[in-house]
Amino acid sequence: MKVLLTGSAGFIGRHLHHALEGSGHQVTTCDLRPAHRGDALDLFRTDRTRYDLAIHCAAIIGGRASIDGSPLGVGTNLALDAWFMRWLAASKTRRAVYYSSSAAYPIDLQGEDSGHRLREDDIDFATPRPPDATYGLAKLTGEQLVPYVEAEGCRVQVLRPMSGYGADQSLDYPFPSFIARARRGDDPFTIWGSGRQVRDWVHIDDVVGATLAAVDQDIEGPANIGTGRATSFNELAEMVCTQAGYRPQLKHILDAPDGVQYRVADPTRLLSFYQPKVSLEEGIRRALND
């Protein structure tokens, strides 16, 4: 296919680019910085090339510190995603993948010890509840624009990744930071927040695999990309350190940003078209050995 990939210099975008080219697709790339293969906003405003598929990974985000510390900057995604949707209609591109986020889910479902696995229908567009900060607001708004784009003839698949991770991820994110601390043998081993906050860690290979499977099988409706496995930051730290061969003291930075307290997917819809292949233990091993 003739594919446009936005955000190609980012974590998900880099891996998707490799997979798409490896499958023989003709890929055009752009990002948010002109030095990285052209500016996405400029393309959305001026280019009218028609593609078989557009995958929108471009977003302004830099981990929890940016979400909590730069809400207006992260809120710029509202404009970015709106321009992407307008471009889809104007270019008459046939199909698209819109990466939403687990941050689009209502924060009132993600309290400590809630145990609630987030289902796709937990987002009610008729009466939306507050999502996670301006990043979640932008993604929720993007999803609300999808029906209007589809009315213009573009089939849009909405994917909601949980906590994606991998060896080459930026140190702005917790998983690679934990790996770096373990490699150094940090003792004490620092963790932002209480360490009790829970996430659903999904390897980048499975994010890419699920995306391509959703495209190949033309999956309808939004779909989580997650494993359904609940792992706290404390548990992740202990797993990383055990594989690294030492047992440090855990030191919690209680005034650091820590986000919602329980974010785990119900993977039922995902499992109908894709089975995650990389366990958290295997992902840790790969990262430590990279």
N, C-alpha and C positions, 0 to 999 in steps of 0.2 A: 504494500500500500504506500501511498504518498502521505507522509505523516508530518504534522507540526508538533514539536515537543517544546513547551515553554518551561523555564526553570531548569534548563539542561545542565547548568553548572552546580545545581544544588544536589543534596544527598540522594533523594529519590530520582531526580532527573538524570544524574550521571549513570545510575544503574539501569534505568529504563532505556537510555540512549544505547548503551552497550547491548542490551537484550534485543532491542528493535533492529539495530543494524545486523546483529548476529542472525536474525531471522530473515534477513534479506530485504527489509523495508527501506524505502527512500526517505530519510529523515532530515527535515529542516529544523534547526534549533534556534532558540533565542532565550534571553534571560532578562534580569532586571538591571544589569550593568552593561553598558555598551561594549566594554572590553571583553565581555563573555558572550560572543556570538550575536551581538545585536540586542537592542532594547525592545522588550515585549510590548510596552505601552506604545512605542512608536509604530510597531507592526500592527497592533490592534487599530490604531487610528488611521493608518494610511494604506495598508496592504489589503488587497482583496483576492489574493490567491485562494483558489478552492482546493481543499485537501480531502482525502478520503477519511482521515481521522486526525483530530487534534487532541492532544493530552496536555492538560493545564496543571503543571506542577509549580509554576512561579508563585511565590508568596514572600511577603516580608515577615520574617520570624527568626528569632535567635534563641530559642529555648525559653524557659520560664522567666529568666531575668528580663528579656525583652517584652514578653507578654505583660508582665506586671510593671515593668519599669519604663516602658515607652508605648503607652496605649494609643497615642495619636499616630505614632509611626506605624504600628501594627495595623491600626485602623485604615491605613492607606490601601489595604487589601480590598476594602469596599469598592474603591474606584477601579483597581486592577481587575477584579473579577467581573465588575459590571461592563468594563470595556471588552473583556474577553467574550462575554455573552453577546454583546452588540456585534462584535467581529464575526462570531459564528453565523449570525443571521445575515450580515452583510455579504460575507464571502460565500455563503451557501455551502459551507462545509457540511458533509453528510453525517458524520458521527463525531462524538467528542467524549472524553473522559474528564469529569470535573472532580478533582480531589477536594472534598470537603474535609472534615476532621471530627474526631471524637469530641473536640471542644465545642461543637455545635449542640451537643446534648444539654438538657437542662441541668444546671448545677445542683438543683435541689434533689436530684437522683444520685448524687455522687458524694454524699456525706460519709464521714468515718464510720466504718463497720456497717454500711448500708447493705452490703452484699448483693446489690442489684446489678445484674448483668444487662448492659445497655442494649435494647432492641431497636431496630430501625424505626418501628412505629412509636417509640418514645418521643419523637419529635412530631408534634401536632401543629401543622402549619396554620390551621384555623385559629388556634389559641397558643401561639408559641410562648414558652417560658424562658427566662433569662439563661443564655448560654455562658460559656466561660470567657469573660473579658471581651475586648474588642476583636480578638482573633476569632473567637467563636461566633461573635455577632456577624463578622464579615462572611464566614462560611455559611452560616444559617441564611443570610441574605442571598448569597450566591445560589443556594439550593432553591430558594423561593423564586428566583428568576428562571430556573430551568424550564418550567412549563411554557413560558412565553417563547423561549428559544425553540422548544420542540414544536410549538405551533407554527414556527417559520420553516419547519422541515428538517431540523437537525436532531438526530437521536443522541441524547446526552445520558451517559451513565455516571451516577454519583457514587463515589467510594468514600468511606469514612475510616481511615486508618487509626488504629490505636497508637501505642507508643512504639513506633518503628525504631530499629537500632541496627548497628553494624560497625565493623572495624574502622571504616573510614569516615565516620560521622564526626561533625564538629564537636570540639570540647565544650561548646555551649550547652550540650545535652548530657543528661546524667550517665547514661551507659558508657560512652567513651571516657568520661571523666573518672568513673569507677575503675575502668580498665587501666587508665594511666596511673592512678594512685596505687593500684595493686602492683603494677610493673615496677614502680619506684620503691615499693615496700613501705608505703606510708603507715606510720603508727604514732599517733592515732590516725584513724581513717575517717575523714570528715564526710558528713551527710547533711544536706540541707533539710531543715525541718526535723520533725520527730522521728522520721524513718518509718513511721507506721503507714504513710501514704502508699496506696496500692495502685499498681499499673498492670496493664496487659501488654507484655513485651512481645513484639512480632518482628522477626528478622527481615531485613531488607530484601533478601531473596524471595521471601513469601509475599511481601508487599508487591514486588514486581510480578511474581508468578500469578497472584490473585488478579492483578490488573489485566494481564494478558488473557487470562482465562475468562474474565468477565467480558472482554472485548470479543474473544473468539466465540463465546457461547451467547452473546447478546443478552446478558442478564438484565432483567427489568427491575426498576426500583432501586432505591439506595441500598448499599450493602456495606456492612462492617468489614474491616480487614483486621482480624485479631484472632487470638487463640482460645480465649475464654479462661485462660489460666491466670489466677490472681497471685501476684508476687509483690510483696512490700519492698521498699527501698532497703530496709534492714536485711531482709532475706536475700535480695540481690547482692548486697555488699558481702554477706557471708558466703554466698556461692562463688563470687568472683575471687575472694581471698582464699577460700578453700582450694580452688583450682590453681591459684598462684602459689599455694604451699605455705601460707602463714596465717596466723590468727591475731590480728591487731585489735586494739580497743576501738570501738566505734564512738566518734565524737559528733554530736548533733549541733548544728548551727540553727538555733531556734528562731532567729530573726531573719533568716534567709527565705526567699520565695519558695513555696512548696506546692502551690496549686491545690486542686481539689484532692479529696482524701481517698476516694475509691472510684477508679475508672477502669472497668473491665467489660469486654464485649460479650454479648450473646452471639456466638458464631454460627448459629443455625443456618442462616441464609448463605453465608460463605461456604459452609460445608456441603451445600447442595451443588456447588460447581468447582470448588477447590479445597484441597486438603493441605494445611500447612505442613512443611517438611523439615524445618529446622527447629529443634527444641532449644529452649533457653540455655540448657547446659552445653549443647553443641555450639550455639552462638557465642557463648563465653569462651569456650576453648579456641574457636577460630580467632576471636579478637586477641586473646592473650598470645597466640602463636603467630599473629600476622607480622 
